[in-house]
Each structure stands twice: as structure tokens, then as C-alpha cells.
Amino acid sequence: MIHVIATIELNPGTRAAFLVEFNKNIPAVLAEDGCIEYGPAVDAQTGIPTQTVLGPDRVTIIEKWASVEALKAHSVAPHMKAYRERVKDYVRGMDLRVLSPA
């Protein structure tokens, strides 16, 4: 199993529109072979002074996959190509971390 943390940097003011498109794609991703978990998260308002706040123009995607091979298949799935086309005007950049349980 692997964990994936993808932080999406968005153009200012586009987070709500991005999340609409992202959420439309979740059922197709969860149906993929090897997908264990897949969903977006945004900053929680905690008041904890040591919390790193990413801000309103970032969304973190938290994923679990059965294998690297499943993640690679996900990246080229037809629904992902269509999703990337729908969100291309919202996305400025992405930071991808693929992690193994320790």
C-alpha cells in the first residue's frame, strides 16, 4: 500500500469551482482497481499556533492506493484526462508526495 498527498495550488478565487469538478470525478476514481481512499481536504480552522495553514487557494488530496502500479494506472485513466481538461484553468501547480507506510 502507498499513501499519496497531492497539494493543488489554485488560481485565486477558484477553489469552489475546482471542488465542484473534483467531486464529480470521485466516484470514477473510487471505482478504480487498487483505490482505497481518495478525497479533498482544506485547512481546518483550529487556532493551533503550530498549524501550517495553506490558505484559500490550495486543496490537499489524500489518497491510498494498493500499489504504485494502481497509482500509475490512475494517472492515465480516461476520466482523469477529462478531469484535468475541466480544471486546467483553475490549477496553477501541484506538489505530489508518494509515501510508503513506515
Secondary structure, DSSP 4 states (H G I P E B T S, - for coil): -EEEEEEEEE-TT-HHHHHHHHHHHHHHHHTSTTEEEEEEE-------TTPPP--TTEEEEEEEES-HHHHHHHHT-HHHHHHHHHHTTTEEEEEEEEE---
